[in-house]
Amino acid sequence: MHFKPATSYDADNKVWSGPAEAFYFAPDLSIGEIIYEEMRRHPKLIAQISDTENTILTREELLLNSIRVATYMRNQGLSQSDVVGIIARNTTDIFAITYACFFNGIAFQSLNILHDHETIERQFNLTKPRLIFCDGDEYEKVRDATIDFDVKIITLRNHLKDSISIDELLATPVGEKFQTARLEKGNDQTLAILCSSGTTGDPKAVTITNSRKILNPSPPLTTADVLFCSSTLDWLSGLLSAVISGVYSTTRIITDCGFDAEYFCHLVEKYKITWALLGSAHLAMMSNSEEFERADFSSLRYFTYGGSRCSLEVQHKLRRAFSVDCMHLAYGLTELGTLATVNYHFDEKPNSSGRLTNGFKLKIINKKGEAQEADEVGEICIYSGQYWDGYYRNPKESQHIRDDKLWYHTGDLGYMDDDGFLYIVERKKDMLKYKTMMYYPHEIENVISKMPEVAEVCVFGVWNPYTGDEAAAAVVKKLGSDLHAQDVLDYVMEHVDATYKQLNGGALIVDELKRSANGKTNRMATKAYFLEVKDRN
């Protein structure tokens, strides 16, 4: 089947444009105002079900909890210039906090529970949150990382005696005339702040604009739809699902644990999930699960995934298990605050990231910065047409990713075909991703280089279809030392507390690292040698 592009193409400037923005809700309303009114409109519908905690909240109950938390924040004197910190799992009360921030026009900064002390300290020192919500499991780590500034820490579960329990906030009296706040900066105001490694190895705080484009990834949902996304609020997909389920009054299924393939299959059957929003790595896990072959996926109408590479073989295996063409590979950046492309035509365009969503433009540039025509590979650049406040307190890096014409330079290589479908070829950046957690080789290299026996080290990712990029190291030992590969593995395990930064791909002692003509370490050639030796053994 030949497609006439839903996007338009400017042949003179070699720029693709998505459909114009369409506003179902009044364009001046904030995300918080929309969710507030929609929750009032459907009070008896089920808002969320926590399968792991065995709790059910109607939209009326979730709205009241959100108002109570919002009122507590107001009683604490928080203003729209303040930030609320979140580092927690998807538990029963997490979305009352989310919506409370939306109602008050207060941005929250969300971090992953797996982040180490240093990352938590650096990120929260940027934004100086007045309140931080976390699980008791991480309370001591968060307390120690924020000990140098004044902050109240509220725990959502497994409460410790030194923390404030969420139950205290949910007992806050509320008045009869609660109103959502009007945004001081309108919809240019920051909605949330997520942690991203960006285009360098230093984690940055990415501001997400209170833009209507955040709804772009949503298929045509109704109140009968049931949504599942395993991502927590520190991921763009987690933020998107929280917003979309609130706006379109869907039932949200949540769990307080990470993604498990067999468990997901069980949830789809149990709750008749209609829309799943997952990471590409989850597809490989599903295809390798014994439960997958027996699962009933007939309820699925939309299966959106993206974020990393996924083999076409795995994608086709899942497609054969689904009764309809519901697989939607998507592409976006945290900096965009949404998905820029979605593929609603998997059967005709497998492995494509799809066409542009509403209000986006895209061009492919070569190394000289010149725009390319269809089927020519280059760096993907995207124009959103919306305000972006940049990386929080980091104007230099903000200008690095977005040029003076307001085009985002993604660092990803790809091409557009003649039908206006985007294909991702590879990542230009060095960033690696293990089980959805992003990291950089130099972070591990810095640790290994501190070993007294190490002369040189090169870290790279070894691709595993089920877990992503597993860090591996080639190490040159100092003359006369008796260093073994296991010593390197043990040292990293002892000095790095983040599981995704372990040498899950192994280590190898080598005589020398492979180098480019200019004498610099050639990471790709070193990796190739590592894999060659590994295969021989």
MARMARSE-771799 format. One line per field, with one value per residue (C-alpha): residue number from 0; x, y, z. Coordinates in nm, 2 decimals. Example, Ala and Ser with C-alpha at 12.3 -4.5 7.8 and 13.67 -1.06 7.14 Angstrom:
BEGIN
k <- [0_1]
c1 <- [1.23_1.37]
c2 <- [-0.45_-0.11]
c3 <- [0.78_0.71]
***
This chain:
BEGIN
k <- [0_1_2_3_4_5_6_7_8_9_10_11_12_13_14_15_16_17_18_19_20_21_22_23_24_25_26_27_28_29_30_31_32_33_34_35_36_37_38_39_40_41_42_43_44_45_46_47_48_49_50_51_52_53_54_55_56_57_58_59_60_61_62_63_64_65_66_67_68_69_70_71_72_73_74_75_76_77_78_79_80_81_82_83_84_85_86_87_88_89_90_91_92_93_94_95_96_97_98_99_100_101_102_103_104_105_106_107_108_109_110_111_112_113_114_115_116_117_118_119_120_121_122_123_124_125_126_127_128_129_130_131_132_133_134_135_136_137_138_139_140_141_142_143_144_145_146_147_148_149_150_151_152_153_154_155_156_157_158_159_160_161_162_163_164_165_166_167_168_169_170_171_172_173_174_175_176_177_178_179_180_181_182_183_184_185_186_187_188_189_190_191_192_193_194_195_196_197_198_199_200_201_202_203_204_205_206_207_208_209_210_211_212_213_214_215_216_217_218_219_220_221_222_223_224_225_226_227_228_229_230_231_232_233_234_235_236_237_238_239_240_241_242_243_244_245_246_247_248_249_250_251_252_253_254_255_256_257_258_259_260_261_262_263_264_265_266_267_268_269_270_271_272_273_274_275_276_277_278_279_280_281_282_283_284_285_286_287_288_289_290_291_292_293_294_295_296_297_298_299_300_301_302_303_304_305_306_307_308_309_310_311_312_313_314_315_316_317_318_319_320_321_322_323_324_325_326_327_328_329_330_331_332_333_334_335_336_337_338_339_340_341_342_343_344_345_346_347_348_349_350_351_352_353_354_355_356_357_358_359_360_361_362_363_364_365_366_367_368_369_370_371_372_373_374_375_376_377_378_379_380_381_382_383_384_385_386_387_388_389_390_391_392_393_394_395_396_397_398_399_400_401_402_403_404_405_406_407_408_409_410_411_412_413_414_415_416_417_418_419_420_421_422_423_424_425_426_427_428_429_430_431_432_433_434_435_436_437_438_439_440_441_442_443_444_445_446_447_448_449_450_451_452_453_454_455_456_457_458_459_460_461_462_463_464_465_466_467_468_469_470_471_472_473_474_475_476_477_478_479_480_481_482_483_484_485_486_487_488_489_490_491_492_493_494_495_496_497_498_499_500_501_502_503_504_505_506_507_508_509_510_511_512_513_514_515_516_517_518_519_520_521_522_523_524_525_526_527_528_529_530_531_532_533_534_535_536]
c1 <- [0.00_0.14_0.09_0.02_0.21_-0.01_0.29_0.37_0.71_0.88_1.10_1.28_1.39_1.38_1.16_0.88_0.58_0.32_-0.05_-0.15_-0.23_-0.59_-0.73_-1.01_-0.99_-0.97_-0.61_-0.56_-0.64_-0.35_-0.30_-0.40_-0.72_-0.82_-0.76_-0.94_-1.25_-1.24_-1.22_-1.52_-1.71_-1.66_-1.66_-1.77_-1.54_-1.24_-0.93_-0.66_-0.61_-0.29_-0.25_0.04_-0.12_-0.47_-0.63_-0.89_-0.96_-1.25_-1.18_-1.38_-1.15_-0.83_-0.95_-1.02_-0.67_-0.51_-0.69_-0.58_-0.22_-0.25_-0.40_-0.12_0.13_-0.05_-0.05_0.32_0.35_0.47_0.44_0.47_0.84_0.90_0.98_0.86_1.09_0.97_1.17_0.92_0.76_0.41_0.21_-0.14_-0.09_0.18_-0.07_-0.24_0.09_0.13_-0.21_-0.17_0.14_-0.06_-0.35_-0.11_0.10_0.41_0.67_0.79_1.13_1.13_1.43_1.46_1.48_1.80_2.00_2.30_2.37_2.58_2.32_2.04_2.25_2.35_2.00_1.81_2.08_1.99_1.62_1.62_1.28_1.08_0.91_1.04_0.81_0.98_0.92_1.06_1.29_1.49_1.43_1.78_1.95_1.74_1.79_2.16_2.18_1.97_2.11_2.26_1.94_1.60_1.35_1.06_1.06_0.73_0.72_0.46_0.51_0.73_0.74_1.03_0.99_1.19_0.98_0.63_0.38_0.16_-0.13_-0.08_-0.12_-0.43_-0.59_-0.56_-0.89_-1.01_-1.24_-1.55_-1.42_-1.10_-0.99_-0.69_-0.43_-0.39_-0.04_0.16_0.34_0.05_0.12_0.48_0.53_0.72_0.51_0.78_1.15_1.30_1.66_1.84_2.19_2.14_2.41_2.71_2.79_2.67_2.30_2.09_1.75_1.52_1.22_0.89_0.66_0.30_0.22_-0.08_0.16_0.21_-0.12_0.02_0.10_-0.25_-0.45_-0.83_-0.91_-1.24_-1.35_-1.38_-1.00_-0.76_-0.40_-0.08_0.27_0.53_0.74_0.77_0.74_1.11_1.06_0.88_0.65_0.56_0.47_0.28_0.07_-0.01_-0.13_-0.32_-0.50_-0.61_-0.72_-0.91_-1.06_-0.91_-0.86_-0.49_-0.34_-0.03_0.22_0.50_0.75_0.95_0.85_0.81_0.71_0.50_0.34_0.25_0.08_-0.12_-0.22_-0.34_-0.57_-0.69_-0.78_-0.84_-0.58_-0.64_-0.34_0.01_0.30_0.63_1.00_1.15_1.35_1.03_0.94_1.24_1.16_0.81_0.92_1.15_0.88_0.71_0.39_0.39_0.29_-0.01_-0.13_-0.45_-0.38_-0.72_-0.81_-0.51_-0.60_-0.28_0.07_0.31_0.68_1.02_1.32_1.59_1.67_1.45_1.52_1.27_1.25_1.12_0.87_0.73_0.70_0.48_0.28_0.19_0.05_-0.17_-0.51_-0.49_-0.22_-0.18_0.20_0.31_0.68_0.74_1.02_1.07_1.31_1.27_1.35_1.04_0.82_0.63_0.66_0.74_0.65_0.43_0.39_0.03_0.11_0.34_0.22_0.31_0.60_0.77_1.05_0.96_0.92_0.63_0.50_0.52_0.26_0.07_0.27_0.62_0.87_1.16_1.47_1.77_2.11_2.45_2.78_2.79_2.44_2.27_1.92_1.89_1.62_1.42_1.62_1.94_2.09_2.18_2.12_1.76_1.66_1.31_1.13_0.84_0.71_0.67_0.84_1.11_1.28_1.58_1.79_1.73_2.00_2.21_2.19_2.51_2.39_2.04_2.20_2.40_2.10_1.88_2.02_1.94_1.66_1.50_1.57_1.66_1.97_1.89_2.22_2.04_2.09_1.81_1.62_1.27_1.12_0.91_0.59_0.70_0.79_1.10_1.36_1.62_1.96_2.17_2.25_2.51_2.57_2.78_2.49_2.41_2.08_2.05_1.70_1.57_1.84_2.08_2.45_2.78_3.10_3.32_3.13_3.25_3.59_3.65_3.60_3.82_4.10_4.13_4.25_4.63_4.70_4.52_4.71_4.42_4.06_3.79_3.42_3.16_2.82_2.76_2.41_2.18_1.83_1.67_1.84_1.99_2.35_2.55_2.87_3.19_3.55_3.89_4.16_4.54_4.72_5.03_5.36_5.44_5.08_4.88_4.54_4.27_3.93_3.75_3.94_3.79_3.44_3.47_3.61_3.33_3.07_3.23_3.26_2.94_2.60_2.39_2.31_2.29_2.65_2.79_3.01_2.72_2.89_3.22_3.58_3.89_4.26_4.44_4.79_4.68_4.37_4.28_4.35_4.25_4.50_4.52_4.63_4.29_4.13_3.90_3.60_3.44_3.75_3.83_3.47_3.51_3.83_3.66_3.37_3.62_3.81_3.48_3.35_3.68_3.65]
c2 <- [0.00_0.34_0.62_0.98_1.16_1.30_1.54_1.81_1.85_2.18_2.07_2.41_2.40_2.02_2.03_1.80_1.94_1.75_1.84_2.17_2.17_2.10_2.21_1.99_2.19_2.57_2.65_2.89_2.62_2.46_2.08_2.12_2.30_2.04_1.75_1.92_1.98_1.63_1.46_1.66_1.56_1.18_1.14_0.78_0.64_0.44_0.65_0.40_0.05_-0.05_-0.42_-0.46_-0.26_-0.39_-0.03_0.13_0.50_0.66_0.99_1.16_1.01_1.09_1.44_1.49_1.35_1.58_1.89_1.80_1.77_2.09_2.27_2.14_2.29_2.62_2.61_2.57_2.89_2.73_2.95_2.89_2.97_2.68_2.32_1.99_1.69_1.34_1.01_0.73_0.43_0.42_0.37_0.46_0.83_0.93_1.08_1.28_1.46_1.49_1.65_1.87_2.02_2.07_2.23_2.47_2.55_2.42_2.22_1.89_1.75_1.37_1.15_0.77_0.56_0.39_0.71_0.72_0.97_1.20_1.23_1.30_1.56_1.73_1.74_1.86_2.12_2.27_2.31_2.33_2.17_2.28_1.94_1.60_1.30_0.96_0.60_0.51_0.27_0.57_0.81_0.79_0.82_1.13_1.28_1.24_1.39_1.70_1.75_2.09_2.27_2.31_2.06_1.86_1.49_1.31_0.94_0.75_0.41_0.22_0.54_0.61_0.80_1.10_1.14_1.30_1.05_1.11_1.03_1.36_1.55_1.34_1.46_1.83_2.01_2.17_2.46_2.44_2.68_2.53_2.66_2.56_2.83_3.03_3.00_3.31_3.25_3.09_2.77_2.86_2.78_2.47_2.17_1.93_1.88_1.54_1.42_1.35_1.29_1.50_1.53_1.52_1.29_1.53_1.48_1.78_1.89_1.91_2.15_2.02_2.30_2.32_2.26_2.10_1.90_1.67_1.51_1.42_1.06_0.98_0.77_0.83_0.73_0.71_0.66_0.29_0.26_0.10_0.23_0.07_0.22_0.08_0.40_0.62_0.99_1.05_0.91_1.11_0.81_0.81_1.18_1.13_0.85_1.05_1.35_1.15_0.93_1.24_1.44_1.15_0.99_0.65_0.38_0.36_0.03_0.09_-0.13_-0.04_-0.27_-0.26_-0.41_-0.79_-0.97_-1.25_-1.00_-0.77_-1.05_-1.13_-0.77_-0.74_-1.04_-0.94_-0.58_-0.60_-0.33_-0.14_0.09_-0.01_0.25_0.06_0.08_-0.10_-0.32_-0.45_-0.61_-0.84_-0.94_-1.02_-1.23_-1.43_-1.50_-1.84_-1.67_-1.47_-1.77_-1.84_-1.48_-1.33_-0.99_-0.95_-0.64_-0.43_-0.16_0.05_-0.07_0.23_0.17_0.34_0.48_0.24_-0.01_-0.32_-0.59_-0.62_-1.00_-0.93_-0.67_-0.92_-1.18_-0.95_-0.84_-1.21_-1.24_-0.93_-0.96_-0.61_-0.38_-0.21_-0.17_0.19_0.26_0.62_0.87_1.17_1.35_1.44_1.80_1.80_1.70_1.46_1.23_1.39_1.09_0.78_0.49_0.38_0.17_-0.11_-0.37_-0.15_0.03_-0.20_-0.06_0.30_0.55_0.69_1.03_1.37_1.44_1.77_2.10_1.95_2.01_1.79_1.80_1.58_1.75_1.64_1.71_2.06_2.14_2.12_1.98_1.65_1.50_1.18_0.86_1.05_0.97_1.25_1.40_1.44_1.80_1.89_2.21_2.22_2.57_2.60_2.78_2.58_2.71_2.49_2.29_2.42_2.68_2.56_2.80_2.68_2.33_2.46_2.65_2.34_2.12_2.40_2.64_3.01_2.91_2.70_2.36_2.07_1.88_1.54_1.36_1.07_0.96_0.87_0.95_1.02_0.81_0.93_0.88_1.10_0.81_0.85_0.57_0.58_0.44_0.48_0.70_0.96_1.02_0.79_0.75_0.39_0.26_-0.04_-0.15_0.20_0.37_0.60_0.63_0.72_0.51_0.78_0.75_0.40_0.47_0.74_0.48_0.21_0.45_0.50_0.14_0.15_-0.14_0.02_0.21_0.27_0.17_0.19_0.12_0.06_-0.10_-0.46_-0.50_-0.74_-0.76_-0.81_-0.56_-0.31_-0.18_-0.38_-0.20_-0.38_-0.27_-0.33_-0.26_-0.22_-0.31_-0.14_-0.32_-0.56_-0.57_-0.89_-0.75_-0.98_-0.91_-1.03_-0.77_-0.49_-0.63_-0.65_-0.30_-0.14_-0.34_-0.21_0.16_0.21_0.16_0.20_-0.15_-0.02_0.11_-0.23_-0.41_-0.64_-0.71_-0.82_-0.71_-0.80_-0.74_-0.63_-0.53_-0.21_-0.02_0.02_0.37_0.60_0.76_1.07_0.85_0.88_0.57_0.41_0.29_0.10_-0.08_-0.17_-0.30_-0.51_-0.67_-0.74_-0.92_-1.11_-1.24_-1.31_-1.52_-1.72_-1.81]
c3 <- [0.00_-0.10_0.15_0.08_0.36_0.63_0.66_0.41_0.25_0.16_-0.12_-0.14_0.23_0.26_0.57_0.67_0.87_1.07_1.08_1.24_1.61_1.69_2.03_2.17_2.49_2.51_2.42_2.72_2.98_3.16_3.19_3.56_3.48_3.22_3.45_3.74_3.53_3.37_3.71_3.84_3.52_3.57_3.96_3.97_3.71_3.83_3.80_3.90_4.03_4.21_4.15_4.39_4.67_4.60_4.60_4.38_4.36_4.18_4.01_4.28_4.55_4.36_4.30_4.68_4.77_4.51_4.65_5.00_4.90_4.69_5.00_5.22_4.97_4.98_5.36_5.35_5.15_4.83_4.52_4.15_4.16_4.40_4.30_4.45_4.45_4.37_4.39_4.42_4.27_4.12_4.45_4.54_4.64_4.39_4.14_4.40_4.44_4.06_4.01_4.32_4.16_3.83_4.02_4.19_3.89_4.08_3.88_4.02_3.97_3.95_3.99_3.96_4.28_4.14_4.12_4.35_4.63_4.40_4.13_4.38_4.56_4.24_4.09_4.40_4.47_4.13_4.21_4.59_4.64_4.94_4.97_4.86_4.83_4.84_4.96_5.30_5.12_4.99_5.28_5.43_5.09_5.01_5.35_5.34_4.98_5.09_5.43_5.34_5.26_5.43_5.29_5.43_5.33_5.30_5.27_5.07_5.22_5.47_5.69_5.91_6.24_6.11_5.80_5.75_5.64_5.33_5.56_5.74_5.41_5.31_5.64_5.54_5.57_5.25_5.18_4.96_4.71_4.60_4.26_4.04_4.00_3.69_3.56_3.60_3.27_3.09_2.91_2.87_3.23_3.33_3.41_3.53_3.54_3.45_3.48_3.16_3.05_2.74_2.48_2.73_3.02_3.28_3.40_3.34_3.47_3.16_3.19_3.04_2.91_3.01_2.64_2.48_2.26_2.56_2.45_2.10_2.18_2.28_2.04_2.03_2.39_2.57_2.93_2.85_2.79_3.03_3.03_3.16_3.17_3.41_3.39_3.70_3.68_3.61_3.26_2.99_2.93_3.29_3.28_2.95_3.09_3.41_3.21_2.94_3.18_3.37_3.07_2.89_3.20_3.14_3.40_3.49_3.61_3.83_4.01_4.25_4.08_3.76_3.44_3.44_3.12_3.27_3.51_3.22_3.03_3.35_3.39_3.03_3.07_3.42_3.35_2.97_2.91_2.58_2.57_2.68_2.68_2.71_2.64_2.34_2.58_2.73_2.39_2.40_2.75_2.65_2.35_2.58_2.83_2.86_2.95_2.62_2.41_2.62_2.69_2.56_2.41_2.24_2.45_2.32_2.08_2.11_2.19_2.19_2.24_2.19_2.36_2.23_1.97_1.92_1.66_1.38_1.46_1.81_1.68_1.43_1.69_1.90_1.60_1.53_1.88_1.85_1.67_1.51_1.39_1.73_1.74_1.74_1.74_1.85_1.87_2.09_2.32_2.69_2.58_2.35_2.64_2.41_2.11_1.78_1.56_1.60_1.35_1.32_1.01_1.14_0.89_0.60_0.75_1.01_1.21_1.12_1.40_1.20_1.09_1.26_1.52_1.54_1.53_1.46_1.18_1.10_0.88_0.83_0.81_0.70_0.87_0.71_0.86_0.52_0.49_0.31_0.09_0.14_0.20_0.29_0.63_0.86_1.20_1.30_1.38_1.52_1.55_1.81_1.76_2.14_2.43_2.61_2.93_2.86_3.11_3.45_3.53_3.25_2.95_2.79_2.74_2.65_2.35_2.26_2.19_2.04_1.78_1.73_1.49_1.77_1.61_1.84_1.73_1.86_1.81_1.64_1.29_1.06_0.74_0.61_0.33_0.04_0.24_0.53_0.77_0.99_1.03_1.31_1.20_1.51_1.81_1.73_2.10_2.33_2.57_2.67_2.81_3.03_3.13_3.05_3.27_3.08_3.15_2.98_2.95_3.10_3.43_3.47_3.32_3.59_3.86_3.70_3.63_4.01_4.05_4.13_3.89_3.59_3.32_3.07_3.04_2.77_2.85_2.59_2.56_2.46_2.32_2.49_2.33_2.67_2.89_2.64_2.65_2.91_3.01_2.94_2.99_2.82_3.07_3.02_3.34_3.47_3.41_3.68_3.82_3.86_3.77_3.66_3.49_3.80_4.01_3.78_3.81_4.19_4.22_4.02_4.22_4.54_4.43_4.22_4.39_4.07_3.93_3.57_3.59_3.67_3.42_3.32_2.99_3.15_3.15_2.96_3.03_2.71_2.61_2.45_2.35_1.98_1.86_1.57_1.34_1.56_1.86_2.04_2.18_1.93_2.13_1.84_1.74_2.11_2.15_1.83_1.97_2.30_2.12_1.90_2.21_2.39_2.10_2.08_2.44]
***
